Amino acid sequence: MTQLQTTLRQLRLSGLLQTLEVRLQEAAAARLGHGEFLELIFQDELNVRHQRMLARRTKAAEFHALKTLEDFDWQFNPSIHRKQIFELAAGNYLREGKDILFLGPPGVGKTHLAQALGYEAIKQGKEVLYRSIFDLVRDFLKDEAFKQQDKTLRRYLKPDLVIIDDMGLKALPKQSGEYLLEVIMRRYENRSTIMTSNRPLEDWGKLLNDVPTAGAILDRFLHHAIAIAGGGTGMIGDPSGKTQERMLLSLGQIEENLRGIRAQLAHFLDFDVADNPARIVSTTSRRDTPASAKSMVTPKIMERTRRTAPSCPRVDPDTNSR
């Protein structure tokens, strides 16, 4: 080993070291100038570091399998707009803090596209976490038993993009809605989230065994969400459009339910839901608060929110019209 190779190892320039001999021969044959030669070898080092970053963040994302847009069979499901997906892959939704919702029956490419968008985000230098809804619930249940909920919450709040897959495969255990609400509420307008579901939105209350909490989740998530559902109105994998009518009805029912939930919260709690539904301005301390309204934000969520979230200005009840 030459002194130059030893120096490169000490400087941890392993990428440059791998191509040094080839680049020296190339420089001699092409009579490259010093500046051109340095540009080549430093670019080699940057390329190696970029590939290592991709590998490290892809492993940390915990994808089920590496899926890319290039591997997706667009002819298999023509109801998905290729142009729209590649526009999302550019990453503007990440910079704007928007969310994405994939809706459709099993086997039409929702998980593939969600993971592929996650990989595109990694290539742009973003941190990504992929979890199924069952993984999410299991993580919180496990760490709650060991009193490490804050550690789990930080894991879901830190990444630039969180992908929550498989919503709707089967009913979830109790408190699932509570955990999901906390993640969605805390990431709302701060960092992007992608969710996939094979069930219409009106079924989420049954899946979570908590209709008010499901309404609150959808209120936050759909506010800035981009819905990928077939041609933009139906469900993915439904080129016939038979589920389009059901999907539109679902969105109408959800919106009507959300209006009722906001009105309930505005009446019984000190929430400024009219101007900003995500801003919590007081706890559920009123004795006359009904159970249905309390279930929207549980004491556990409020306790952790007060402990970790930035303080919010409090609304004066005398000036806050209900």
N, C-alpha and C positions, 0 to 999 in steps of 0.2 A: 504493500500500500504506500502510495506516494505521500509526500507532505501535504500536497494540495487536497488529496482525498481525505486525509486525516482532519485538515482544517474544515472542510465542508461538513464532515460528520459532527465536529464540535459545534459548528454553527447551525446544525440541524437542517441543512440544505440537502436533504436526501433526494428530492426531486431533481435538483440540478446535478447531483452526483450520478444519477442513473443514466443521464443522457450526455454527460460531459465528453466522453471519448468520441461519440458520434458527432457532436457539435464541433469538436476540435478539427476533426477530419473535414467536415462540411465547410468550416471557416477557411481552412487551408485551400480546399479545392475551389471554392468560390471567391477566394480572396476578399473575405468580408472585413469590414473595418471593425475597430474595437467596439464602437457603439452598437453596430449591428449584431456582433457576437454576444455582447452583454444582454441585449434585448432578447435574443433567442433563448439563452440559458435561464434568464430570470422568468421568461414566460413558461418554460418547462417546469420551473419550481411552482409557479402559481397554478398551473394545470394540475399538478400532483396534489397540491394542498386542497384545491377545489374538489377533486375526486374523493379525497379522504373526508372532507366535510360532508359531502353527499352521503357517503357510506355511514358515517357516524350518526348523522341526523336521521337517515332512513331507518337505521337500527333502533334509535331512540323513539321513533314514531310508533313502533310496534305494529306495523301493517301486518295483516294476515298473510299477504303475499304482495310482492312488488307489482303494481299495475301501472301501466302508462297509457297515455292517449294514443300512442302509436300502435299499441296492441289491441285497442278496442275495435270490434267488428261493427262498423257503422251501418253496413247493409243488413246486419242481423236485426237491428231495431231502427228502422228509418224514421220513427216518430221523434227521435231525439235530434235536435238541431245541432249539427256539427259546428256551425259558425258560432253559436251561442256558447258552447262549451269551450272552444278555443279562445273566445273573448274573455271568459272567466279565468282561463289558464294564465292570461296576462297578469292577473293579480290585482286589478283595480279594486275589487271588492275587499281585499285585505287592507289596502290603504284607506278605504272608506269605512271600515268596520262593519261591513254588511255580512249577512248570513245567507246560507243556501239551503234549500229544502228540496230533496229528491223524493218524489212520490210515485208509487207504482207497485204492481204485483211482484212477487219473487221471480228472479231469473231474467230480468230485463236490463241489467247493467248498472243499477244504482250504486252498489258497493264498488264496482270497478271504477266508475267515473269519480266517485267521492275520493277513493284512494289515489287515483291518477291526478286529481286536482291537488291533493295533499303533496304528492311527489313534485308537481310543478312548483308549489310553494317552497318546498325544500330547496329546489334548484335556484330559487331567488333569494336564498339565504334565510328563510323563515324557519322557525321551530314549529313542529307539527306533532300532535298526539292523536292516535287513532284508537278508539275504544268502542266496543258494542255497548248498547244500553245496559246489557247484563253485566259487562265488565265494570261499568260505572257504578251500578248499584252494589256489586260485590266489593268494589274498592272502598266505598263509604261504609258499608256494613262491617267489613273487616276492621277498618281503622277506627270505627266508632267503638268497637268492642275493646280496642287497646287505647282508646282516648287519644287518637291521633288524627282527628277529623281535619284540623287545620293544615296538617301536612298534606293530606289528600286533596284538600281544596286548592292549595297552592299549586299542586301538580296540574290541576285542570285550569287554573287561571293564568299560568305563566306562558304557555305556548301561544304563538301568533295565530295558530289555527287548531281548533279541536274538531275532530270528526266523530260524531256519535251515530253509530250504525245500528240497523236491525230494530228500529222502533216499530212495534206492532206485530212481531212474530208471535208473541204470547203475552198473557197478562203478567204484570210485574208484582213483586211482593210489596207489602205495606211500606210506607216511607219512601218508596222509589220516586214518587212525584216531588217529595220534599227535597231530595238530593238533586234531582234534575233541575228543579226550579232555582235552587241556589246557584248552580253552575251557570244557567242561562241568564239569570238576573245579574250576576256579577260580571259576566262577559259582555252584557248588553251595551252596545255603542262603544265598546272599548277594543274588543278583539273578536275576530270572526269565528263562527261555528258552522259546520256543515252537519245536517242531519238527514238520515234516510228513513223512510217509512213505507210499509206496504199496506197501511190502513188509512182510510179517510180521516180527516182531522176530527170529525165529531166523535170518533171512536176512542180518542186518546183519554178521555175521562174514564171510560171503562177499563182501559188498559192499565191506567195508573191507580184505579180504585179511588179516585179523588177528582171529581169534576171541577170544583173551584180552582184547585191547583193546576190542573190541565189548562184551564182558561187563562190563568196567569202566565203559564209557560208560553202559550201561543200568543198572548198579548205582547210579550217582550220579543219573542223570536220572529214573529211575522211582521213586526213593525218595519224592519229594514231588510226582510228576507227576499231573496230571489228564488222563486219557485220554478223548479224544472219538472214539468209534468207534461210529457208528450209534446204536442205542438205549442205548449205554453198555456193551455187551458185545461186539457184533460189529464189523465194519468199516464205516466211513462208506460210504453208497451201497449197502448190502446189506440192504434191508428183508426179503428172503427168509430171512435168517439162516443162509445156507449157509456163510458164512465165520466165523460165530460160534464154531463148534466148533473150527475151525482156530486162531482167535485165542486162545481159552482154552488150547488145547494149547500154543500158542506161549509164552504167559505162564508156563505151568507148566514148560516146558523151560528158559526163560530163568532162572527162579528156581532150578531145580535146578543149572544151570550156574554161577550166581552163588554158590551155596553151596559148590560145588567150588572155585571161584576163591578165595573167602575163606579156605577151609581151606588151600589151597596157599600163599597169601600169609602166613597166620598161621604156617605151619610154616617157610617158608624166609626170610621177611623180618621185620624188626622193625616190623611194622605193627600198630597196635591196631585191627584190623578188626572185632573182635567188638563193641566199644563204639561206635566211630565210624569207619566205613569211609573217610571222606573225609580223616581226619587222618593226615598223613605224619609219621612220627617218626624215620626214618633213611633213608639212601640205600641203593641196591643195591650194597653194598660186599662182600658175602660172596662168597668164591670158589666156594662150592658151590651158589650160586643157579642153578637151571636156566634155560635160555633162555626157556621158556614163561612163567615168572614174571617174568623181567626185562622181557619185552615189555609187561607191564602198565604199567609206568612207565619210560620210556626215560631214558637219561642226559641227553638234551636237556631233557626236561620237568623232571627233578630239578634240573638246573643253573639253569633259569629260575625254578623254584619257590623254590629257596634264595635267589636274588638278589632276588626281588620279593615273596614271600609273607611274612607275619609269622612270627616264629619260633614253633615248637611245642615243647612239653615233650617230652623224650626219655624213652622207656620203658626202665627197667632190665631187661636180659635175665634177670637172676637172679630178678626178681619177676614178670616177664611170663609167665604160663602159656601154653603153646602146646598 
